[in-house]
Amino acid sequence: MKIEEAIVYVLTKRNGGMTTDQIAETINRFGLHMRKDNQPVTSKQVYAVICRFPEIFTKEGGRIMLIM
């Protein structure tokens, strides 16, 4: 699963949004996305994806939410 798909999946399961740290931890715990170097997903990586897809994600009050 692509990282942006993993973030969407995690956020659909959680109401009220999550921090980038919480999203990264959840993705790693459930093995939703594997990096090419087999390292765990970082909160910085999650943040970069959030910024790359402003039509899907929004940031409010330190939490990431879906725009839907």
mmCIF file of the N, C-alpha and C atoms, coordinates in Angstrom:
data_MODEL
# 
_entry.id   MODEL 
# 
loop_
_atom_site.group_PDB 
_atom_site.id 
_atom_site.type_symbol 
_atom_site.label_atom_id 
_atom_site.label_alt_id 
_atom_site.label_comp_id 
_atom_site.label_asym_id 
_atom_site.label_entity_id 
_atom_site.label_seq_id 
_atom_site.pdbx_PDB_ins_code 
_atom_site.Cartn_x 
_atom_site.Cartn_y 
_atom_site.Cartn_z 
_atom_site.occupancy 
_atom_site.B_iso_or_equiv 
_atom_site.pdbx_formal_charge 
_atom_site.auth_seq_id 
_atom_site.auth_comp_id 
_atom_site.auth_asym_id 
_atom_site.auth_atom_id 
_atom_site.pdbx_PDB_model_num 
ATOM 1   N N  . MET A 1 1  ? 0.852   -1.174 0.000  1.00 0.00 ? 1  MET A N  1 
ATOM 2   C CA . MET A 1 1  ? 0.000   0.000  0.000  1.00 0.00 ? 1  MET A CA 1 
ATOM 3   C C  . MET A 1 1  ? 0.895   1.234  0.000  1.00 0.00 ? 1  MET A C  1 
ATOM 4   N N  . LYS A 1 2  ? 0.552   2.212  -0.811 1.00 0.00 ? 2  LYS A N  1 
ATOM 5   C CA . LYS A 1 2  ? 1.293   3.464  -0.831 1.00 0.00 ? 2  LYS A CA 1 
ATOM 6   C C  . LYS A 1 2  ? 1.096   4.188  0.496  1.00 0.00 ? 2  LYS A C  1 
ATOM 7   N N  . ILE A 1 3  ? 2.054   5.028  0.861  1.00 0.00 ? 3  ILE A N  1 
ATOM 8   C CA . ILE A 1 3  ? 1.970   5.707  2.154  1.00 0.00 ? 3  ILE A CA 1 
ATOM 9   C C  . ILE A 1 3  ? 0.743   6.610  2.242  1.00 0.00 ? 3  ILE A C  1 
ATOM 10  N N  . GLU A 1 4  ? 0.395   7.290  1.146  1.00 0.00 ? 4  GLU A N  1 
ATOM 11  C CA . GLU A 1 4  ? -0.787  8.150  1.207  1.00 0.00 ? 4  GLU A CA 1 
ATOM 12  C C  . GLU A 1 4  ? -2.058  7.329  1.404  1.00 0.00 ? 4  GLU A C  1 
ATOM 13  N N  . GLU A 1 5  ? -2.106  6.137  0.828  1.00 0.00 ? 5  GLU A N  1 
ATOM 14  C CA . GLU A 1 5  ? -3.248  5.237  1.043  1.00 0.00 ? 5  GLU A CA 1 
ATOM 15  C C  . GLU A 1 5  ? -3.285  4.760  2.489  1.00 0.00 ? 5  GLU A C  1 
ATOM 16  N N  . ALA A 1 6  ? -2.125  4.480  3.060  1.00 0.00 ? 6  ALA A N  1 
ATOM 17  C CA . ALA A 1 6  ? -2.051  4.050  4.457  1.00 0.00 ? 6  ALA A CA 1 
ATOM 18  C C  . ALA A 1 6  ? -2.522  5.164  5.393  1.00 0.00 ? 6  ALA A C  1 
ATOM 19  N N  . ILE A 1 7  ? -2.147  6.400  5.097  1.00 0.00 ? 7  ILE A N  1 
ATOM 20  C CA . ILE A 1 7  ? -2.585  7.528  5.925  1.00 0.00 ? 7  ILE A CA 1 
ATOM 21  C C  . ILE A 1 7  ? -4.095  7.689  5.852  1.00 0.00 ? 7  ILE A C  1 
ATOM 22  N N  . VAL A 1 8  ? -4.653  7.605  4.649  1.00 0.00 ? 8  VAL A N  1 
ATOM 23  C CA . VAL A 1 8  ? -6.115  7.697  4.493  1.00 0.00 ? 8  VAL A CA 1 
ATOM 24  C C  . VAL A 1 8  ? -6.792  6.580  5.277  1.00 0.00 ? 8  VAL A C  1 
ATOM 25  N N  . TYR A 1 9  ? -6.269  5.364  5.173  1.00 0.00 ? 9  TYR A N  1 
ATOM 26  C CA . TYR A 1 9  ? -6.848  4.221  5.886  1.00 0.00 ? 9  TYR A CA 1 
ATOM 27  C C  . TYR A 1 9  ? -6.846  4.466  7.392  1.00 0.00 ? 9  TYR A C  1 
ATOM 28  N N  . VAL A 1 10 ? -5.721  4.909  7.928  1.00 0.00 ? 10 VAL A N  1 
ATOM 29  C CA . VAL A 1 10 ? -5.603  5.156  9.363  1.00 0.00 ? 10 VAL A CA 1 
ATOM 30  C C  . VAL A 1 10 ? -6.574  6.245  9.805  1.00 0.00 ? 10 VAL A C  1 
ATOM 31  N N  . LEU A 1 11 ? -6.660  7.327  9.038  1.00 0.00 ? 11 LEU A N  1 
ATOM 32  C CA . LEU A 1 11 ? -7.538  8.434  9.416  1.00 0.00 ? 11 LEU A CA 1 
ATOM 33  C C  . LEU A 1 11 ? -9.017  8.076  9.315  1.00 0.00 ? 11 LEU A C  1 
ATOM 34  N N  . THR A 1 12 ? -9.383  7.177  8.412  1.00 0.00 ? 12 THR A N  1 
ATOM 35  C CA . THR A 1 12 ? -10.795 6.780  8.320  1.00 0.00 ? 12 THR A CA 1 
ATOM 36  C C  . THR A 1 12 ? -11.212 5.953  9.528  1.00 0.00 ? 12 THR A C  1 
ATOM 37  N N  . LYS A 1 13 ? -10.250 5.300  10.155 1.00 0.00 ? 13 LYS A N  1 
ATOM 38  C CA . LYS A 1 13 ? -10.550 4.484  11.339 1.00 0.00 ? 13 LYS A CA 1 
ATOM 39  C C  . LYS A 1 13 ? -10.598 5.314  12.612 1.00 0.00 ? 13 LYS A C  1 
ATOM 40  N N  . ARG A 1 14 ? -10.124 6.561  12.546 1.00 0.00 ? 14 ARG A N  1 
ATOM 41  C CA . ARG A 1 14 ? -10.022 7.402  13.737 1.00 0.00 ? 14 ARG A CA 1 
ATOM 42  C C  . ARG A 1 14 ? -10.810 8.684  13.517 1.00 0.00 ? 14 ARG A C  1 
ATOM 43  N N  . ASN A 1 15 ? -11.733 8.990  14.380 1.00 0.00 ? 15 ASN A N  1 
ATOM 44  C CA . ASN A 1 15 ? -12.526 10.205 14.260 1.00 0.00 ? 15 ASN A CA 1 
ATOM 45  C C  . ASN A 1 15 ? -11.847 11.332 15.048 1.00 0.00 ? 15 ASN A C  1 
ATOM 46  N N  . GLY A 1 16 ? -11.739 12.508 14.470 1.00 0.00 ? 16 GLY A N  1 
ATOM 47  C CA . GLY A 1 16 ? -11.180 13.643 15.184 1.00 0.00 ? 16 GLY A CA 1 
ATOM 48  C C  . GLY A 1 16 ? -9.758  13.986 14.822 1.00 0.00 ? 16 GLY A C  1 
ATOM 49  N N  . GLY A 1 17 ? -9.157  13.234 13.917 1.00 0.00 ? 17 GLY A N  1 
ATOM 50  C CA . GLY A 1 17 ? -7.810  13.537 13.464 1.00 0.00 ? 17 GLY A CA 1 
ATOM 51  C C  . GLY A 1 17 ? -6.736  12.949 14.360 1.00 0.00 ? 17 GLY A C  1 
ATOM 52  N N  . MET A 1 18 ? -5.511  12.996 13.853 1.00 0.00 ? 18 MET A N  1 
ATOM 53  C CA . MET A 1 18 ? -4.362  12.434 14.564 1.00 0.00 ? 18 MET A CA 1 
ATOM 54  C C  . MET A 1 18 ? -3.140  13.304 14.284 1.00 0.00 ? 18 MET A C  1 
ATOM 55  N N  . THR A 1 19 ? -2.142  13.206 15.156 1.00 0.00 ? 19 THR A N  1 
ATOM 56  C CA . THR A 1 19 ? -0.876  13.881 14.903 1.00 0.00 ? 19 THR A CA 1 
ATOM 57  C C  . THR A 1 19 ? -0.055  13.032 13.943 1.00 0.00 ? 19 THR A C  1 
ATOM 58  N N  . THR A 1 20 ? 0.971   13.622 13.363 1.00 0.00 ? 20 THR A N  1 
ATOM 59  C CA . THR A 1 20 ? 1.832   12.870 12.454 1.00 0.00 ? 20 THR A CA 1 
ATOM 60  C C  . THR A 1 20 ? 2.533   11.727 13.192 1.00 0.00 ? 20 THR A C  1 
ATOM 61  N N  . ASP A 1 21 ? 2.892   11.949 14.451 1.00 0.00 ? 21 ASP A N  1 
ATOM 62  C CA . ASP A 1 21 ? 3.512   10.879 15.248 1.00 0.00 ? 21 ASP A CA 1 
ATOM 63  C C  . ASP A 1 21 ? 2.552   9.699  15.423 1.00 0.00 ? 21 ASP A C  1 
ATOM 64  N N  . GLN A 1 22 ? 1.292   9.989  15.727 1.00 0.00 ? 22 GLN A N  1 
ATOM 65  C CA . GLN A 1 22 ? 0.295   8.929  15.903 1.00 0.00 ? 22 GLN A CA 1 
ATOM 66  C C  . GLN A 1 22 ? 0.054   8.169  14.602 1.00 0.00 ? 22 GLN A C  1 
ATOM 67  N N  . ILE A 1 23 ? 0.005   8.898  13.495 1.00 0.00 ? 23 ILE A N  1 
ATOM 68  C CA . ILE A 1 23 ? -0.213  8.258  12.196 1.00 0.00 ? 23 ILE A CA 1 
ATOM 69  C C  . ILE A 1 23 ? 0.948   7.338  11.864 1.00 0.00 ? 23 ILE A C  1 
ATOM 70  N N  . ALA A 1 24 ? 2.175   7.833  12.009 1.00 0.00 ? 24 ALA A N  1 
ATOM 71  C CA . ALA A 1 24 ? 3.362   7.021  11.710 1.00 0.00 ? 24 ALA A CA 1 
ATOM 72  C C  . ALA A 1 24 ? 3.408   5.784  12.596 1.00 0.00 ? 24 ALA A C  1 
ATOM 73  N N  . GLU A 1 25 ? 3.125   5.945  13.878 1.00 0.00 ? 25 GLU A N  1 
ATOM 74  C CA . GLU A 1 25 ? 3.155   4.811  14.809 1.00 0.00 ? 25 GLU A CA 1 
ATOM 75  C C  . GLU A 1 25 ? 2.124   3.756  14.425 1.00 0.00 ? 25 GLU A C  1 
ATOM 76  N N  . THR A 1 26 ? 0.936   4.187  14.029 1.00 0.00 ? 26 THR A N  1 
ATOM 77  C CA . THR A 1 26 ? -0.121  3.254  13.637 1.00 0.00 ? 26 THR A CA 1 
ATOM 78  C C  . THR A 1 26 ? 0.232   2.520  12.348 1.00 0.00 ? 26 THR A C  1 
ATOM 79  N N  . ILE A 1 27 ? 0.759   3.246  11.375 1.00 0.00 ? 27 ILE A N  1 
ATOM 80  C CA . ILE A 1 27 ? 1.179   2.622  10.115 1.00 0.00 ? 27 ILE A CA 1 
ATOM 81  C C  . ILE A 1 27 ? 2.236   1.556  10.385 1.00 0.00 ? 27 ILE A C  1 
ATOM 82  N N  . ASN A 1 28 ? 3.199   1.873  11.237 1.00 0.00 ? 28 ASN A N  1 
ATOM 83  C CA . ASN A 1 28 ? 4.263   0.915  11.556 1.00 0.00 ? 28 ASN A CA 1 
ATOM 84  C C  . ASN A 1 28 ? 3.743   -0.276 12.358 1.00 0.00 ? 28 ASN A C  1 
ATOM 85  N N  . ARG A 1 29 ? 2.859   -0.020 13.314 1.00 0.00 ? 29 ARG A N  1 
ATOM 86  C CA . ARG A 1 29 ? 2.334   -1.100 14.163 1.00 0.00 ? 29 ARG A CA 1 
ATOM 87  C C  . ARG A 1 29 ? 1.595   -2.149 13.343 1.00 0.00 ? 29 ARG A C  1 
ATOM 88  N N  . PHE A 1 30 ? 0.829   -1.700 12.364 1.00 0.00 ? 30 PHE A N  1 
ATOM 89  C CA . PHE A 1 30 ? 0.031   -2.626 11.571 1.00 0.00 ? 30 PHE A CA 1 
ATOM 90  C C  . PHE A 1 30 ? 0.681   -2.998 10.237 1.00 0.00 ? 30 PHE A C  1 
ATOM 91  N N  . GLY A 1 31 ? 1.883   -2.489 9.981  1.00 0.00 ? 31 GLY A N  1 
ATOM 92  C CA . GLY A 1 31 ? 2.604   -2.839 8.758  1.00 0.00 ? 31 GLY A CA 1 
ATOM 93  C C  . GLY A 1 31 ? 1.880   -2.427 7.489  1.00 0.00 ? 31 GLY A C  1 
ATOM 94  N N  . LEU A 1 32 ? 1.269   -1.248 7.510  1.00 0.00 ? 32 LEU A N  1 
ATOM 95  C CA . LEU A 1 32 ? 0.474   -0.801 6.370  1.00 0.00 ? 32 LEU A CA 1 
ATOM 96  C C  . LEU A 1 32 ? 1.322   -0.305 5.204  1.00 0.00 ? 32 LEU A C  1 
ATOM 97  N N  . HIS A 1 33 ? 2.541   0.128  5.484  1.00 0.00 ? 33 HIS A N  1 
ATOM 98  C CA . HIS A 1 33 ? 3.433   0.618  4.428  1.00 0.00 ? 33 HIS A CA 1 
ATOM 99  C C  . HIS A 1 33 ? 4.856   0.230  4.784  1.00 0.00 ? 33 HIS A C  1 
ATOM 100 N N  . MET A 1 34 ? 5.577   -0.294 3.804  1.00 0.00 ? 34 MET A N  1 
ATOM 101 C CA . MET A 1 34 ? 6.982   -0.648 4.007  1.00 0.00 ? 34 MET A CA 1 
ATOM 102 C C  . MET A 1 34 ? 7.844   0.263  3.135  1.00 0.00 ? 34 MET A C  1 
ATOM 103 N N  . ARG A 1 35 ? 8.789   0.942  3.757  1.00 0.00 ? 35 ARG A N  1 
ATOM 104 C CA . ARG A 1 35 ? 9.726   1.760  3.001  1.00 0.00 ? 35 ARG A CA 1 
ATOM 105 C C  . ARG A 1 35 ? 10.683  0.857  2.234  1.00 0.00 ? 35 ARG A C  1 
ATOM 106 N N  . LYS A 1 36 ? 11.263  1.391  1.172  1.00 0.00 ? 36 LYS A N  1 
ATOM 107 C CA . LYS A 1 36 ? 12.189  0.597  0.352  1.00 0.00 ? 36 LYS A CA 1 
ATOM 108 C C  . LYS A 1 36 ? 13.412  0.152  1.140  1.00 0.00 ? 36 LYS A C  1 
ATOM 109 N N  . ASP A 1 37 ? 13.820  0.942  2.147  1.00 0.00 ? 37 ASP A N  1 
ATOM 110 C CA . ASP A 1 37 ? 14.986  0.588  2.957  1.00 0.00 ? 37 ASP A CA 1 
ATOM 111 C C  . ASP A 1 37 ? 14.609  -0.214 4.212  1.00 0.00 ? 37 ASP A C  1 
ATOM 112 N N  . ASN A 1 38 ? 13.344  -0.628 4.303  1.00 0.00 ? 38 ASN A N  1 
ATOM 113 C CA . ASN A 1 38 ? 12.808  -1.425 5.411  1.00 0.00 ? 38 ASN A CA 1 
ATOM 114 C C  . ASN A 1 38 ? 12.879  -0.734 6.768  1.00 0.00 ? 38 ASN A C  1 
ATOM 115 N N  . GLN A 1 39 ? 13.024  0.575  6.780  1.00 0.00 ? 39 GLN A N  1 
ATOM 116 C CA . GLN A 1 39 ? 12.991  1.342  8.021  1.00 0.00 ? 39 GLN A CA 1 
ATOM 117 C C  . GLN A 1 39 ? 11.545  1.730  8.320  1.00 0.00 ? 39 GLN A C  1 
ATOM 118 N N  . PRO A 1 40 ? 11.228  2.007  9.584  1.00 0.00 ? 40 PRO A N  1 
ATOM 119 C CA . PRO A 1 40 ? 9.860   2.426  9.906  1.00 0.00 ? 40 PRO A CA 1 
ATOM 120 C C  . PRO A 1 40 ? 9.530   3.799  9.325  1.00 0.00 ? 40 PRO A C  1 
ATOM 121 N N  . VAL A 1 41 ? 8.263   4.020  9.070  1.00 0.00 ? 41 VAL A N  1 
ATOM 122 C CA . VAL A 1 41 ? 7.773   5.303  8.597  1.00 0.00 ? 41 VAL A CA 1 
ATOM 123 C C  . VAL A 1 41 ? 7.981   6.328  9.711  1.00 0.00 ? 41 VAL A C  1 
ATOM 124 N N  . THR A 1 42 ? 8.435   7.531  9.347  1.00 0.00 ? 42 THR A N  1 
ATOM 125 C CA . THR A 1 42 ? 8.657   8.578  10.341 1.00 0.00 ? 42 THR A CA 1 
ATOM 126 C C  . THR A 1 42 ? 7.547   9.624  10.272 1.00 0.00 ? 42 THR A C  1 
ATOM 127 N N  . SER A 1 43 ? 7.431   10.404 11.330 1.00 0.00 ? 43 SER A N  1 
ATOM 128 C CA . SER A 1 43 ? 6.430   11.475 11.332 1.00 0.00 ? 43 SER A CA 1 
ATOM 129 C C  . SER A 1 43 ? 6.777   12.533 10.288 1.00 0.00 ? 43 SER A C  1 
ATOM 130 N N  . LYS A 1 44 ? 8.075   12.753 10.021 1.00 0.00 ? 44 LYS A N  1 
ATOM 131 C CA . LYS A 1 44 ? 8.480   13.703 8.979  1.00 0.00 ? 44 LYS A CA 1 
ATOM 132 C C  . LYS A 1 44 ? 8.032   13.232 7.602  1.00 0.00 ? 44 LYS A C  1 
ATOM 133 N N  . GLN A 1 45 ? 8.107   11.936 7.380  1.00 0.00 ? 45 GLN A N  1 
ATOM 134 C CA . GLN A 1 45 ? 7.656   11.373 6.107  1.00 0.00 ? 45 GLN A CA 1 
ATOM 135 C C  . GLN A 1 45 ? 6.149   11.554 5.960  1.00 0.00 ? 45 GLN A C  1 
ATOM 136 N N  . VAL A 1 46 ? 5.407   11.304 7.036  1.00 0.00 ? 46 VAL A N  1 
ATOM 137 C CA . VAL A 1 46 ? 3.955   11.506 7.021  1.00 0.00 ? 46 VAL A CA 1 
ATOM 138 C C  . VAL A 1 46 ? 3.638   12.969 6.727  1.00 0.00 ? 46 VAL A C  1 
ATOM 139 N N  . TYR A 1 47 ? 4.353   13.879 7.386  1.00 0.00 ? 47 TYR A N  1 
ATOM 140 C CA . TYR A 1 47 ? 4.118   15.309 7.173  1.00 0.00 ? 47 TYR A CA 1 
ATOM 141 C C  . TYR A 1 47 ? 4.367   15.710 5.722  1.00 0.00 ? 47 TYR A C  1 
ATOM 142 N N  . ALA A 1 48 ? 5.421   15.165 5.126  1.00 0.00 ? 48 ALA A N  1 
ATOM 143 C CA . ALA A 1 48 ? 5.731   15.464 3.732  1.00 0.00 ? 48 ALA A CA 1 
ATOM 144 C C  . ALA A 1 48 ? 4.596   15.020 2.809  1.00 0.00 ? 48 ALA A C  1 
ATOM 145 N N  . VAL A 1 49 ? 4.028   13.863 3.086  1.00 0.00 ? 49 VAL A N  1 
ATOM 146 C CA . VAL A 1 49 ? 2.910   13.360 2.272  1.00 0.00 ? 49 VAL A CA 1 
ATOM 147 C C  . VAL A 1 49 ? 1.683   14.248 2.464  1.00 0.00 ? 49 VAL A C  1 
ATOM 148 N N  . ILE A 1 50 ? 1.420   14.658 3.698  1.00 0.00 ? 50 ILE A N  1 
ATOM 149 C CA . ILE A 1 50 ? 0.278   15.531 3.985  1.00 0.00 ? 50 ILE A CA 1 
ATOM 150 C C  . ILE A 1 50 ? 0.398   16.823 3.172  1.00 0.00 ? 50 ILE A C  1 
ATOM 151 N N  . CYS A 1 51 ? 1.593   17.391 3.140  1.00 0.00 ? 51 CYS A N  1 
ATOM 152 C CA . CYS A 1 51 ? 1.822   18.631 2.392  1.00 0.00 ? 51 CYS A CA 1 
ATOM 153 C C  . CYS A 1 51 ? 1.717   18.427 0.889  1.00 0.00 ? 51 CYS A C  1 
ATOM 154 N N  . ARG A 1 52 ? 2.054   17.230 0.413  1.00 0.00 ? 52 ARG A N  1 
ATOM 155 C CA . ARG A 1 52 ? 2.023   16.945 -1.018 1.00 0.00 ? 52 ARG A CA 1 
ATOM 156 C C  . ARG A 1 52 ? 0.599   16.741 -1.540 1.00 0.00 ? 52 ARG A C  1 
ATOM 157 N N  . PHE A 1 53 ? -0.339  16.425 -0.650 1.00 0.00 ? 53 PHE A N  1 
ATOM 158 C CA . PHE A 1 53 ? -1.726  16.164 -1.062 1.00 0.00 ? 53 PHE A CA 1 
ATOM 159 C C  . PHE A 1 53 ? -2.716  17.061 -0.308 1.00 0.00 ? 53 PHE A C  1 
ATOM 160 N N  . PRO A 1 54 ? -2.662  18.386 -0.549 1.00 0.00 ? 54 PRO A N  1 
ATOM 161 C CA . PRO A 1 54 ? -3.570  19.297 0.176  1.00 0.00 ? 54 PRO A CA 1 
ATOM 162 C C  . PRO A 1 54 ? -5.042  19.113 -0.202 1.00 0.00 ? 54 PRO A C  1 
ATOM 163 N N  . GLU A 1 55 ? -5.301  18.430 -1.318 1.00 0.00 ? 55 GLU A N  1 
ATOM 164 C CA . GLU A 1 55 ? -6.691  18.174 -1.707 1.00 0.00 ? 55 GLU A CA 1 
ATOM 165 C C  . GLU A 1 55 ? -7.299  17.004 -0.934 1.00 0.00 ? 55 GLU A C  1 
ATOM 166 N N  . ILE A 1 56 ? -6.464  16.248 -0.222 1.00 0.00 ? 56 ILE A N  1 
ATOM 167 C CA . ILE A 1 56 ? -6.935  15.094 0.553  1.00 0.00 ? 56 ILE A CA 1 
ATOM 168 C C  . ILE A 1 56 ? -6.875  15.348 2.055  1.00 0.00 ? 56 ILE A C  1 
ATOM 169 N N  . PHE A 1 57 ? -5.810  16.032 2.505  1.00 0.00 ? 57 PHE A N  1 
ATOM 170 C CA . PHE A 1 57 ? -5.558  16.204 3.937  1.00 0.00 ? 57 PHE A CA 1 
ATOM 171 C C  . PHE A 1 57 ? -5.584  17.672 4.341  1.00 0.00 ? 57 PHE A C  1 
ATOM 172 N N  . THR A 1 58 ? -5.984  17.912 5.589  1.00 0.00 ? 58 THR A N  1 
ATOM 173 C CA . THR A 1 58 ? -5.942  19.252 6.159  1.00 0.00 ? 58 THR A CA 1 
ATOM 174 C C  . THR A 1 58 ? -5.290  19.182 7.537  1.00 0.00 ? 58 THR A C  1 
ATOM 175 N N  . LYS A 1 59 ? -4.688  20.291 7.947  1.00 0.00 ? 59 LYS A N  1 
ATOM 176 C CA . LYS A 1 59 ? -4.057  20.389 9.261  1.00 0.00 ? 59 LYS A CA 1 
ATOM 177 C C  . LYS A 1 59 ? -4.816  21.421 10.078 1.00 0.00 ? 59 LYS A C  1 
ATOM 178 N N  . GLU A 1 60 ? -5.330  21.005 11.223 1.00 0.00 ? 60 GLU A N  1 
ATOM 179 C CA . GLU A 1 60 ? -6.063  21.912 12.100 1.00 0.00 ? 60 GLU A CA 1 
ATOM 180 C C  . GLU A 1 60 ? -5.722  21.596 13.546 1.00 0.00 ? 60 GLU A C  1 
ATOM 181 N N  . GLY A 1 61 ? -5.254  22.595 14.262 1.00 0.00 ? 61 GLY A N  1 
ATOM 182 C CA . GLY A 1 61 ? -4.979  22.415 15.683 1.00 0.00 ? 61 GLY A CA 1 
ATOM 183 C C  . GLY A 1 61 ? -3.955  21.331 15.963 1.00 0.00 ? 61 GLY A C  1 
ATOM 184 N N  . GLY A 1 62 ? -2.970  21.196 15.101 1.00 0.00 ? 62 GLY A N  1 
ATOM 185 C CA . GLY A 1 62 ? -1.935  20.179 15.300 1.00 0.00 ? 62 GLY A CA 1 
ATOM 186 C C  . GLY A 1 62 ? -2.349  18.773 14.926 1.00 0.00 ? 62 GLY A C  1 
ATOM 187 N N  . ARG A 1 63 ? -3.532  18.633 14.366 1.00 0.00 ? 63 ARG A N  1 
ATOM 188 C CA . ARG A 1 63 ? -4.037  17.319 13.958 1.00 0.00 ? 63 ARG A CA 1 
ATOM 189 C C  . ARG A 1 63 ? -4.244  17.269 12.458 1.00 0.00 ? 63 ARG A C  1 
ATOM 190 N N  . ILE A 1 64 ? -4.043  16.091 11.903 1.00 0.00 ? 64 ILE A N  1 
ATOM 191 C CA . ILE A 1 64 ? -4.253  15.845 10.477 1.00 0.00 ? 64 ILE A CA 1 
ATOM 192 C C  . ILE A 1 64 ? -5.616  15.203 10.305 1.00 0.00 ? 64 ILE A C  1 
ATOM 193 N N  . MET A 1 65 ? -6.388  15.730 9.350  1.00 0.00 ? 65 MET A N  1 
ATOM 194 C CA . MET A 1 65 ? -7.713  15.181 9.070  1.00 0.00 ? 65 MET A CA 1 
ATOM 195 C C  . MET A 1 65 ? -7.912  15.049 7.575  1.00 0.00 ? 65 MET A C  1 
ATOM 196 N N  . LEU A 1 66 ? -8.877  14.229 7.201  1.00 0.00 ? 66 LEU A N  1 
ATOM 197 C CA . LEU A 1 66 ? -9.241  14.075 5.797  1.00 0.00 ? 66 LEU A CA 1 
ATOM 198 C C  . LEU A 1 66 ? -10.195 15.181 5.376  1.00 0.00 ? 66 LEU A C  1 
ATOM 199 N N  . ILE A 1 67 ? -10.079 15.604 4.131  1.00 0.00 ? 67 ILE A N  1 
ATOM 200 C CA . ILE A 1 67 ? -11.039 16.559 3.563  1.00 0.00 ? 67 ILE A CA 1 
ATOM 201 C C  . ILE A 1 67 ? -12.078 15.730 2.816  1.00 0.00 ? 67 ILE A C  1 
ATOM 202 N N  . MET A 1 68 ? -13.137 15.391 3.478  1.00 0.00 ? 68 MET A N  1 
ATOM 203 C CA . MET A 1 68 ? -14.199 14.590 2.856  1.00 0.00 ? 68 MET A CA 1 
ATOM 204 C C  . MET A 1 68 ? -15.496 14.857 3.531  1.00 0.00 ? 68 MET A C  1 
# 
